[in-house]
Amino acid sequence: MAIRIRPTRDQAEFASAVGAIGHYFGGAFSSEDSLVNFARTLPFERMHGAFDGPAIVGGAGVFPFELTVPGGPVACAGVTVVGVLPTHRRRGILDRMMRAQLADVRERGEPLAALWASEETIYGRFGYGMASQDVMIKASRGHAALRTELPGRTGTTRLVGHDEAAKVFPRIYDRVRRASPGFVSRTDAWWEVRKLDDRPERRRGGGELNRLLLEIDGRPVGYALYRIKLEWDGPHNVSQVVVVEAIGETPAATRELWRYLLGIDWVAEIHCDLLGVDHPLFLLVQRPNRLHWRVLDGLWLRLVDVGAALSARAVTGDGRVTFEIASDPIFPDNVGVWTIEAGVAKRSRRRADLRLDMQALASAYLGGFTFAELARAGRVEEVVRGGVARADALYRVDVKPWCPEIF
Ligand SMILES: CC(C)(COP(=O)(O)OP(=O)(O)OC[C@H]1O[C@@H](n2cnc3c(N)ncnc32)[C@H](O)[C@@H]1OP(=O)(O)O)[C@@H](O)C(=O)NCCC(=O)NCCS
């Protein structure tokens, strides 16, 4: 029977479509509770299902949120819960779902789509490029001190209850995320369901959720969410502090949060999976190697509407650059020559400075990679001498993109 792809219309369809990826997570989303909670963050109509007759055999969803890019927040489709049941794999169902989803994203006027990839080989064919990296640390507690030359401890830290966290943390996060490329917006439901829900099934072997508030001069300027995972090796305590996220509004706030997290007694290691690749922590500690860091791919990005996306992205100075987009596997109207002048992207007849594809453009868009880096990897072709330098001057960023949450 032919497979049909369309958005889900009710809770039962939604449950089956989300169930496709749930299968690979050992039945996640199969409880009524987790499904109802999930539906608070992802509307039915943003969930596509693949129907084989009445049975749903695949699904792909979108969180409608904003992604901060250099210049500010932009509407973005947060692609998530993509899965095809093993009974129906490699028959082109993912391909059709991705196309239907991107068409829908474009129709809704969202210039960007972003995702975390389970495997790096899946999404390039749909025009997604690796746009940020993230760093995972497993710091050894015995060697994790901050540099002694730093200013002494400042501010006060308090462990707060759920309600105070739900009131104060989102405000801090929101101030930081609006100015931080790679961050995504969060609704109240998102906070409740994804960040502050501490039912035992959410703990993944860790202890209870600790909610730390940092105040400096009486003002809330940072918070951390962390768990302690208790572990023994014979008589030795080899527990870990598992940092869910630590967000400071200022350099001093970031420093004080990490002073606290690295200093918790009676643990062996401090783990954090999602730090920005240029996070200040690496310059704050005495022994960066003892953080045992590992760099991984972070956010994958897709410019759905090249003109709108490039015009929304701030540039530095009043230079001009012309790109030739050589190919787009989904949207032929993104292909062609685009000039960016005074921060606005327009179709153009000029000679291109650079030739590149959609994946390479996505890799440069948030500032995760420079055009020079892409050129060195053969991912960008310099057509006019000096074109790479011109593009890099225009797209220069002071901070690398950082997405502190896997969605
Ligand atoms: C990944 C997944 C969704 C693919 O679904 P699918 O319907 O089998 O994929 P399709 O048949 O549409 O494949 C489309 C193309 O992608 C390729 N592809 C699919 N899955 C791939 C994978 N995991 N790695 C590399 N390439 C893959 C196919 O070979 C095909 O390429 P081709 O057109 O050149 O032959 C499915 O295998 C799955 O559910 N995996 C487990 C969950 C998962 O990883 N989800 C992604 C979450 S981010």
The ligand as an SDF file (V2000), in Angstrom:
LIG
                    3D

 48 50  0  0  0  0  0  0  0  0999 V2000
   17.0960    7.4370   10.3670 C   0  0  0  0  0  0  0  0  0  0  0  0
   15.7320    6.9280    9.9040 C   0  0  0  0  0  0  0  0  0  0  0  0
   14.6560    7.9460   10.2970 C   0  0  0  0  0  0  0  0  0  0  0  0
   15.7760    6.7320    8.3870 C   0  0  0  0  0  0  0  0  0  0  0  0
   14.4920    6.4410    7.8960 O   0  0  0  0  0  0  0  0  0  0  0  0
   14.2700    5.6740    6.5020 P   0  0  0  0  0  0  0  0  0  0  0  0
   12.8220    5.8350    6.1480 O   0  0  0  0  0  0  0  0  0  0  0  0
   14.8370    4.3090    6.5840 O   0  0  0  0  0  0  0  0  0  0  0  0
   15.1430    6.5430    5.4870 O   0  0  0  0  0  0  0  0  0  0  0  0
   14.9170    6.6760    3.9120 P   0  0  0  0  0  0  0  0  0  0  0  0
   14.5500    5.3240    3.3470 O   0  0  0  0  0  0  0  0  0  0  0  0
   13.9880    7.8020    3.5970 O   0  0  0  0  0  0  0  0  0  0  0  0
   16.3750    7.0880    3.4860 O   0  0  0  0  0  0  0  0  0  0  0  0
   16.6370    8.2830    2.7880 C   0  0  0  0  0  0  0  0  0  0  0  0
   18.1150    8.2810    2.4920 C   0  0  0  0  0  0  0  0  0  0  0  0
   18.8410    8.4470    3.7070 O   0  0  0  0  0  0  0  0  0  0  0  0
   19.7640    7.3770    3.8800 C   0  0  0  0  0  0  0  0  0  0  0  0
   19.7590    7.0400    5.3030 N   0  0  0  0  0  0  0  0  0  0  0  0
   18.6910    6.7540    6.0430 C   0  0  0  0  0  0  0  0  0  0  0  0
   19.0480    6.5030    7.3060 N   0  0  0  0  0  0  0  0  0  0  0  0
   20.3840    6.6320    7.3530 C   0  0  0  0  0  0  0  0  0  0  0  0
   21.3390    6.4830    8.3890 C   0  0  0  0  0  0  0  0  0  0  0  0
   20.9830    6.1680    9.6470 N   0  0  0  0  0  0  0  0  0  0  0  0
   22.6390    6.7180    8.0860 N   0  0  0  0  0  0  0  0  0  0  0  0
   23.0040    7.0360    6.8220 C   0  0  0  0  0  0  0  0  0  0  0  0
   22.1210    7.2060    5.8060 N   0  0  0  0  0  0  0  0  0  0  0  0
   20.8300    6.9830    6.0710 C   0  0  0  0  0  0  0  0  0  0  0  0
   19.2110    6.2440    3.0390 C   0  0  0  0  0  0  0  0  0  0  0  0
   20.2100    5.3490    2.6440 O   0  0  0  0  0  0  0  0  0  0  0  0
   18.6190    6.9870    1.8760 C   0  0  0  0  0  0  0  0  0  0  0  0
   19.6430    7.3660    0.9830 O   0  0  0  0  0  0  0  0  0  0  0  0
   19.4820    7.1460   -0.5980 P   0  0  0  0  0  0  0  0  0  0  0  0
   18.2700    7.9520   -0.9650 O   0  0  0  0  0  0  0  0  0  0  0  0
   20.7630    7.6840   -1.1320 O   0  0  0  0  0  0  0  0  0  0  0  0
   19.3000    5.6740   -0.7400 O   0  0  0  0  0  0  0  0  0  0  0  0
   15.3790    5.5630   10.5420 C   0  0  0  0  0  0  0  0  0  0  0  0
   16.3740    4.6360   10.2340 O   0  0  0  0  0  0  0  0  0  0  0  0
   15.2390    5.6220   12.0380 C   0  0  0  0  0  0  0  0  0  0  0  0
   14.1470    5.8030   12.5310 O   0  0  0  0  0  0  0  0  0  0  0  0
   16.3700    5.4510   12.7820 N   0  0  0  0  0  0  0  0  0  0  0  0
   16.3820    5.4000   14.2070 C   0  0  0  0  0  0  0  0  0  0  0  0
   15.9740    6.7120   14.8360 C   0  0  0  0  0  0  0  0  0  0  0  0
   16.7960    7.8780   14.3800 C   0  0  0  0  0  0  0  0  0  0  0  0
   18.0120    7.8000   14.2680 O   0  0  0  0  0  0  0  0  0  0  0  0
   16.1210    8.9820   14.1250 N   0  0  0  0  0  0  0  0  0  0  0  0
   16.7440   10.2230   13.7940 C   0  0  0  0  0  0  0  0  0  0  0  0
   16.6860   11.0880   15.0090 C   0  0  0  0  0  0  0  0  0  0  0  0
   17.6340   12.5620   14.8150 S   0  0  0  0  0  0  0  0  0  0  0  0
  1  2  1  0
  2  3  1  0
  2  4  1  0
  2 36  1  0
  4  5  1  0
  5  6  1  0
  6  7  2  0
  6  8  1  0
  6  9  1  0
  9 10  1  0
 10 11  2  0
 10 12  1  0
 10 13  1  0
 13 14  1  0
 14 15  1  0
 15 16  1  0
 15 30  1  0
 16 17  1  0
 17 18  1  0
 17 28  1  0
 18 19  1  0
 18 27  1  0
 19 20  2  0
 20 21  1  0
 21 22  1  0
 21 27  2  0
 22 23  1  0
 22 24  2  0
 24 25  1  0
 25 26  2  0
 26 27  1  0
 28 29  1  0
 28 30  1  0
 30 31  1  0
 31 32  1  0
 32 33  2  0
 32 34  1  0
 32 35  1  0
 36 37  1  0
 36 38  1  0
 38 39  2  0
 38 40  1  0
 40 41  1  0
 41 42  1  0
 42 43  1  0
 43 44  2  0
 43 45  1  0
 45 46  1  0
 46 47  1  0
 47 48  1  0
M  END
$$$$
